[in-house]
Amino acid sequence: MSFISHPVLNIIVVGFHHKKGCQVEHCYPELVAGRPSELPPAWRHLPALALPDGSHNYLSDTIFFTLPGLTEPAHTVYGISCFRQIPVEQVVQKTEDMTRSSVQKSVCVICRSPLFGRLAVKMELVVRAWFLQGDFSQTKLLEDAYNHLNSCPVQIDQTLEGLSVQKLVDSWRHKALLLFKLLLLRRKVLVYGAQAGSLSAALLTLVSLLPQCLEYGLSRSANVVLTRPLSPISSALPEEKNQHNVDSGVIIQNELFVNGSGQADELSPKETGNLLEEKDRVSHQSLEESAIVDVVDRQDSSAGREKCYSVGEKYKTQKSVLESQQSPTMARDMSVDGLHTLTGQIDQTECGFPFPLFEDGYLCLPYLSLQYLDLLSDPAVEGFVVGASNVLFKQKRQLFDILVELNEMRIETCDMVLRRQLTLSTEDLRFADHVVRHGPTQGDTWIRDQFASYLIYLLRTSLLPEGSREIDSFNAQFMAAFKCTRAYQQWLKSTNNGDIESFMNLAPIHPFSGQLSVADMKLKFAHTMSTTEGGRKVTAAVASTGRAVATTSRAVGGAISQARGALSGWWSALTTPTAPTNASESSSTGDEKLASDAEDVVEQLDDDNRKEQAENPDPPDKSIEENKSNFSKISVI
C-alpha cells in the first residue's frame, strides 16, 4: 500500500472585498517571499475558484478544483475550498472594509494528491472553528491545521473517500453507464449545476468510476499549452520532466493555465443543486427529452460465428462465442460477485490503467469560473470535462458537444452522430440494470469494480478484427469512435496491443451477452419510456389519464377506482424491469402475451423514430459552431 507524505502544499485565505472583489488575504507558507497576500502568476486567478459564482446565496459550501503545478507545470495540483459566510455582527474584530451585512471568506487547501473528500471533511471543521473565533487576523489555527495535515501520511486509496458512486447510480440509474461511456470518447462535455460544491463533487465521482483514474490519472488534467494567452503572461511550457513531488517554494513566470476572477453571477437561493442526494424522478419529470436513435436489437445466432482473435501478429484461438455464452460464468443473469470474479485475476496496472484519458490537451476541471470561457475555444484544447455553475456557459453551445444538466437530470446534444454512439445496447442495459439493482446493497467499492470489469471487457473486445459481430454488443458506432481516440491509441502502445496473458485469456465478448428474454423486453421498454420523446408523451398521457380518473371517481364511485387500479397495475408491470427469468419461465403463456405487447409498443416507437428521421434527415457531419441555426433542435439523451 502506497502512502502520500506531506500532502498539503499551502493554505490560502480568500476574502470578498466590496470594491476589489475576490482577493487573497493570507497564504501559508508564503508563495511570494515577504508578501503573504500575493500569488504567483500561474495561480493569480485562484480567488475566482475559491469564491465561485453565486456563493453569496449559500451559508457554506466546499468546492473542488485543479491548478497547474508551480515547479513543474506539466503536473496538476488539487484545490479544496471551504467557503463560509456569517453576519457581520458575529465578527469580534471588525475592519474598515467590512461594510456589508455579511462577511464572506474561503480557506483553500492546495495539495499534491487528489484527496478531495478526505481533506474536505477536516477543513470544514477547521474553518468552522476559525469563524467562531470572530477574529480573522488570527491565523495560527490555520497554520496548526497545515502542520497537522502534513504530519499524518495518507494512503493513496483514501482519495476515493467522500465521493459516493452509490448516490450517483441511484440518481442517474441506467444513464450512469451512458455518462461513463461518454468520458471514453474524449468529447467536449459541459456539466452544469446550480451549486458549485455539489457540481464539482458529482463530476469527480463520475471520473472515479474509471479504474485508478482519480488516484493516478489526473496528473496532467489541468495542463495545456495555449495558442493564445488569456493574459499578458507568457504561456510557454518548459521541457517536460519526470517529477513526482511538487515543491511549492519555487515560483515560475510561465502561466500555462489561467484561472479566472471577476464578478460573481447571482443565482437564486432556492437552487440547491445537491443532485447526488436526489432520487430517480423519471416517472414524474416533465422534461422535453428527445430520442436517441436506437440500434435494432438482434437475437444472438450460433450459425456462422467467427472465432475470436487478438490484434497483431500473435493470433490466439479462443473458444467460440456460442460456447462462451453458454458458459455459466457468462450468463446474462450475473451473480453479485460473478463479473468481478472473471476479471479479479487481472493486474489493473499491467492492463494499462489508469486509462490515459486526461492527457494531450484533454482537460478535467471539476469547477470552472466564467473567465475560462476563452480557454474552451482555444485550438490547443482537444476536449474537456468541465463543471460550471454560471448560466452564461449554457448560452455558448458552440463551445461544447454535449451538455449534462445535473439539476434536471438530462443530457443534451445536437450532434446526431454522437447520439447514435451513446445508444445503449441490450447487453449494456443488462449491465446497467445489474448495477442499479445490486448497487444500493453492495456499496461504492463493488460498483467501481463492476465498471472496471466492464471497461476491461470493452478493451478486450476492441482487439477483435474489424467487423466482428461481438463488437456490436458494445454499440459498433461507439466502438469505432472510441478506437479513433488518442487515448485508445496510447493504450495500445503502452500495452503492446493488449498483449497481456491474463487479459487475453478473457473471452472477447460482452459479459452480459445472451439470448433475448421477456425481462429484456421489459427493460428495453422501461428505458425507452424514460429516454425518448415518444416515451415521455406516453408517460405524460398515462399520468394525465390517472388524474382524470381520480377526479371522476369521486362522483361515480368505487367502480372507476377499481378500473384505475387495474390500469396502474398493468402500466407498472410494463414500465418496471424485473429480475431476469430462466428459459422455462420465459416460455410460459402469460409471459408470451406480455412479450407480444411489449414488442408491439417498442415496434411502434421504432416506427415513430424512423418516420421522424424520414421527415427530418440527419444534418451533415459538421461542427456545432457551423450549425448554430440548429440549436433549436437540440436533442436530449
N, C-alpha and C positions, 0 to 999 in steps of 0.2 A: 504494500500500500504506500503510495507516494504522498508526501506531505508538502505543504506550502509554508515556508518560513518567512517571517516579516512580510505579511500580505499587504499591509496598508502603506501607501506611499505618502499621502498628505491628507490633512483635514482642512477644509476650506469653508469659511463662513461667508454667505452671500446675503445681503440685505436689500430691501427695496427703498430707494430714495425718491421722495415725491417730485424732485426736479431732474435727477440724474438717472433715474430708473434703477435697474438691477446693477449692483456693484459689489466687488469683493471688499469685505471688511477685515478679514483676518485669514492668514494662512500659516499652518504649522505642519512640518518645518517650512521655512521660507523658501520660495521658489526663486525670488529675486532678492539677492543679498541686501539687507538693510531696508527692504521695502515689503513688509508683511501683507500689504493690501494690494499688491500687484501680481499679475500673472504673466508668464512668458507668452510670446506671440501665438504659439500653437494652441494655447488654451484661452486666448483672450476673450472668446465668446462663451465661455463656460457659464457665466451668470444666467444666460437665457435658458439654459437647460436646467439649472438648479431651481429657478423660479419660472415654471412653464406657463404657457398661455392659459388664462383662466384660473390660475392658482388662487387668486383672491376670493374665489367663490367657495373655497373649502377651508376648514379649520386646520387640517393637516393632511399630508399625503407623502408618499415615498415614490420617487421616480428613478428609473434605471436608464443609464445612457453609456455611450462609449466615446473614447477620445484617442487620438494618436499618441504614441509614446513620445517622450521628450528626447531621451538619449538615443533612441532607435525608432524613427518614425514608422518603420515597417512593422512595428509591434503595437498592439492595441492595449490600452489600459481601460479600466472599467469604473464607472461612477455610480454611487448611490447617494441620492439627495433626499434628505429628510426635511420636508417643509412644515412650517407651523406658523400660525398667527394667533395673537392674543389681543384683547382690548388694551389700549394704551394706559388705562387706569391701573392695570396689574404690573406695570413696569415700575420698579423701585427707583432706579437711577435713570431718569429721563434725560435726553439730549435735545439740543435745539432743532435737530432735523426731524423730530417726532411730532409732526404737525397734523397727522391724521388720527382717526378714531381707533385704528388698529395698527399693530406692528407685525410686519411680515419678515421672516428670516428663514434661511435654509442652511443646514450643515451638510456639506458634501464630503464623502469619503472616496478617495481615489485609490484603487488597489490594483495590484499586478495580475490578479486572477479573478474570474467572474464569480465571486462569492456573493451574489446579489441577495438572495433570500436570507442567508445566514447573517451577513453583516447588517441587513436592514432591521432585523429584529433587535439587535443590540443597540444600534444607533438610534432607533426610535425611543428607547428608554433613556439614552444619554441626552437626547435633545429635549425630551420632556423635563428631565431634571434641570437642564440648563435654563429652560424658560421659567421654571418655578423659582429660580434664583432672583429673577427680576432685574438683574444687572448684567447686561450683555458685554460689558467691558471686562468682566472676569472670565477668562478663557482657560483657566487652569483645569477645569473639569474636562474640557475637550482634549487638552494635552495629555491628561491622565488616561483618557479613553484611547488615545493613539498608542500610548505605551502598553496598555493592557491588551489591545487587539493584536499587537505585534509580539507579545510575549508568549502567546499560545499558538503552536503550529496547528495548521488546519489540514485535514485530509482532502484530497482532490475530489473525492466523491461527494463531499458536502456542498459542492457547487449547485447541486440539484435541490437543496433544501428551500422550502417556501414556494416552489413552482409546481403547483398541483395539476398534473395532466388528467387526473381523475375528474376535476371540475371542468376542464376543457372539453373532454369527451362527453361529459354529462350535458354540457351546453350545446355543443355542435353536433353531437351524435355521429351519424354516418358521414357528415361533411368534414369531420376531423381528418379522415383519410384523404379527402379531396384537397384540404389545405396542406397536408403532408406531401402529397404528390406535386402540388403547386410549387413548393420550395425547391424541389429537384429540378424544375425546368429553368431556374435562374432568370425569371422574368422580372419586370418592374412591378412590384407589389406595394401598394399603399394600404396600411392598416389604420383605420380611422376609429377613434373613440373619444368620448367627451372628456374623460378624466385621464390625465397623463399617467398617473400611477398604475391603475388597472390596465391601461393600454400597453405600457411597456412590459408589465408582468405577463400579460397574455401573449405578447409576441415572443418573449423569451421562453415561455412554457411550450409554445409550438416548436421553437427551434430545438428544445431539449428532447423532442421525440426522435431526432436524428441521433443515432448512437455515437457517443463521445464528442458530439459537436460542441455542446456548451462547455465541456471541460477543456477541450484541446483545439476545437475548430474555429474559434473566433479571434485568433491571434492577429489576423490581418483584415478583420471585418470593418474597420473604420479608416482604411488607408487607401488612397488613390492619388495619382499624380494628375492634377487638374490641368487641362489645356488652357484655361483662362482663370486667372486668380480671382477669388471673391473679395480680395482686399489688396492693398498695396504690398502686402508681404509676399515675398517670393515663394513659389510652390515647388521648388526643386527638391527632388528626392535624393538623399545621399545613397552611396553604394550600399546595397543590401548586405547585411551581415547576419551570421548565426548568433543570436543572443537570446538567452532565456530569462535573464534577470534585467529588470529595468531600474535604473538609478534615477531618481527624481532630482538629483542635485545639479545636473548639468543642463544648461539652457541652450537651445539652438534657435537660430533666427529663421529657419525654414518652416513655413506654415503649409503643411501638407494637406490638412483638412480643417476647414473653418467651421466653427460653431457660432451660430448667430446670436444676436442680442437685440433687444428693442422693446417696443411697447407690447404689452400682453393683450391678446384678443379676449373680450369678455364673453363668457358663456353663462347660460342660465344656471342658478344654484340647484335647480331641480334635476339637472343632468348628472347623474351619479357615475355612469359609465362602468359600474362594477359588474362586468358581464360574466366573469368566471363563476359568480355565485347565482346566476340566473338559471332557471330550469328550462327545459325544452318547451317552446311555445308554438310548435308547428301547427297544432290544431286550432290555435286562437289567433295566429298572426294574420294580418291583412296586408302583407307586403305584396308588391307587384312583381312577382317572380316570373321570369320567362324560362322557356325550356332550353335545356342543353340538348342538342341533337343526340339522341340516344343511338347507340350501336345495337343492331338487332341481335338479340341473344340467340345462341345456337346450342343445340344439343351435341355433346361430345360423341364422336363416331369412332369406332375401332378400326374401320377399314381405311387402308392407305396411309396410316400414320408413319411418319418418318422416325428413325431413331435419333436420339439426341447426341449432339457432338459439341465440343468446345471450340472456341475460336483459335485460329492459329494452326501451327503445324502439328501440334500434339493432339490429334483427334482421339478421343477416348469413347468407346462404345458404351452407351448407357442402356438400361432396360427400357422397354417400350413405355410410352405414355399410358397406354391402356393398363399395363401391368402395374404401373405406379399408382394409377387412380384406384385400382382395386386393392392396393395395399392398405391395411388398417391404419398405417401411420399417415396416410394422405386422405383419410375420409373427410367428406365435406362437413360433417358434424364433429369438429375437432374438440378434443377434451380440453380442459382448462390448461393443463401443462403440456399438451401434445405438441404445439407448434414450437415452443422454446426447446423441448426435448430434441427435436430434429436438428436444431442449429446450435445447441449448447456446447457442442464439442469444437466449434469453430472459434479460433482466436480472432477477436474483432480487430486488433491492431494488425495482425498478419493479413486480415481480409481487406485492408486498405481504409479502415476507419480511424479517425473521423473522415467522412467523405469530403474531398476538397471542394467544398461548395463556395465558401465565402473567401475567395481569393481572386486575383486578377481582375480587379475592378468591380466585383460584386459585393455590395455593402450590406451589412446588417446593423441598423441603427434603431434600438428599441424606442427612442424618442427623438423627435426632430422638431426644432423650432422653425418659425416662419422664415427666418433668414437663410435657411438651407434651400430655399426654392430654386435658386440658380444652380445649386450643386446638382440637383436631379437631372437637369438638362445638359450637363457637361458631357461632351463626347467620350471622355475617358471613363465614364460610369457606364459599364455594360448592363448593369441591372442592380436591383436593390430590394430589400425587405425593410421597410421603414414604418415607424409609428408616428402619427400626427394627431393632435387634438384641435388644431386650428381649422375651421371650416373652409378657409381660403385654399387649402390644399386640394379639396374635392373639386374646386372650380377649375383647376389646372389639369384636366383629364388627358391632355396631350402628353403629360409627363409620365404617366404610368399606364401599364397594360391592364391591370385589374385592381379593383377596389374591394377591400374586405371591411364591411361595416360591422363593428363589434356590437354597437348598441342595438342594431336591428337584426343582427344575426343573418346577414346575407352577403353574397359575393356577386359583384357586378363586373361585367366586361362587355366591350363591343367588338372584340376580336373573335370572329366566328371560328377560326382555326383553333384558337386556344380553348374555346368552349368544347369542341369535339375532343381535344386532347385530354380534357379533365373529366370526360364522361367515365363514370364508374361502371365496370363490367359486373356481370352477375357474380363472378368469383370475388371481386373487390367488395361487393355488398355483403357477401357471406362473411368475409374477414371483418368488415366494419361492424356487422351485427354481432359477431363473436366478441369483439372488444366492448361494444356497448352493453351486452348482456352480462358479461362477467367482470367488467372493469370496476363497478362500484364495490364489489366484494373482495377483489384481489389487490387493489391498491396501485400506486404510481409505478413502482418497480415492475410489476407484472405488465402493465400497459406499455411501458417503454420497451420491455423485452419483446412484446408482440410486434411492435413497429420495427424493431431492429431485425427480427426474423423475417418480416415482410420485405424489408429492403435487401436482405441477403438473398432471398429467393428471386427478387426482381433483378438483381445484378447477375445472379446465376443464369436466369432465363435470357438475359440480354446477350449472352455469349453464343446463343444459338445462331445458325445461319439465317440470313435474311429470308423472310417468307415463311418461317416455321410457324405452324399453327399454334404452338404453345405460347407464342408471344401475344396472341390475341387476348389471352386471359387477363393481361395487364393493360389492355387497350393498345392496339398496334400503333395508333397515331401518337399516343403518349410516348410509347417506347421509341418510336422513330425520332421524336423531338428530343427526348432525354439523351439518346445516344449521340446527338449532334452537339450537346453542350460541352463546353471546355472542361467542366468538372469531370464528366464521364471519361473524356479522353485522357485527362490527367490520372484518373483512377486506373485505367487500363495500363498506362505507362508504369505506374508505381507497383502494380501487382503482376507485371509481365503477362498481360492479357488474361488476368484472373486465374493464372496457373498456380492454384493452391490446392494441395492434396485433399484436405478436409472440405474445402469449398467445392471442388469438382466432384466429390462423392455424392453431393446432393442431386436429387432428380430435378432437372431444369423445367419445372412446371410451377404453376400457381399452387400454393399449399392448400387452397380450398377448391381445387378442381373437382369436378364430379358431375353426374347427370342431373338435369333439372328435376325439380320436385315441386309439390304444391307449396311447400314452405318458401321456395324461391319465388314463385309467382306472387305470393302474398308480400314478400319482402320487396320485390320489384314494384309492386303496386303501391305499397306504402311510401317508398322512396319517390315514385313518380308524383304521388299526390302532394308531397311536401316540397318538391323542387321544380315543378313545371307550372306554366301558366294555366294549362288546361286543368291540372290537378287543383290549383288554387281556386279556380272558378267552381269546380265541383264541390270542394270543401266548403266554400262560402255558401253555395246553394243549399247544401245539406244543413249547415248551421242556421240559415235563414228559414228553412222549412221547419226545423225543430222549434225555433222561436214562435213561428206562426201556429204550429200545432199546440204548443204550450198555452198560447193565448186563447185559442179556440176551445181548448179542453175545459177551461173554467166555465164555459157556457153549456157545452154539450154533455160533459160528464166523464166517467171513467173509461168509456169505450175508446175514445181518441187517445187517452193516456196510455192504454194498453198498446194501441197501434204505434204510438210514438216510441214506446219502449222496444217494440219489435224492430222498428226501423233503426233505432240507435244500436241495438244489438247486432243487427246484420251489418251495418256500416262499420262498427268497431271490429267485427270479425274479419272484414276485408282489409281495413287500413292498418291493423296491428299485426306485425310479423310475429310468428310463433316460432318456437324451437323446431329445428328440422326433425322430420319423421323418417322412419325407416321405410324400406321398399314395400313391405306388406301393408303398412298403414296407408301409404300414399296410393295404393291401388283400390281402396275402398270406394263404394258408390258415392257416399257423401262428399269425399274429397274430390272425386272426379267432377262432380257437379260444380263444386267451388272453384276448381281449376278452370273449368269451362267458362264460368262467369268472369273470373279474373282475366283470362286470356282475351275475352271479348272486350273488356274495359281497356286493357293495355293495347289491344289491336286498334281500338277506336282512337286512343290517344296518339298512337303512332301514325294513324291516317291523318289526324288533325295536324301533326307535325309536318308530315310530307306535303299536305295541302298548303300549309303556311310557307314552306320552303319554295313550292312552285310559284306562289304568288309573290314572294319576296326572296328572290335568289340571293345567295351569299354574295357579299361585296368582294371586290378584288382583294388580293393579299397585299394590302398597303399598311403603312404605319398609322397609328391613331392620329398622329399630327396631320396626315394628309386627308383624313376623313372627319374633320371637325363637324361637317354637316350631318353626320350620323350619330351625334351624341344623344339625340332624342330617342334613338333606337337601342340604347344600352340595354343589354340583356342581363338577367340575374340568374346566377347558378343556383 
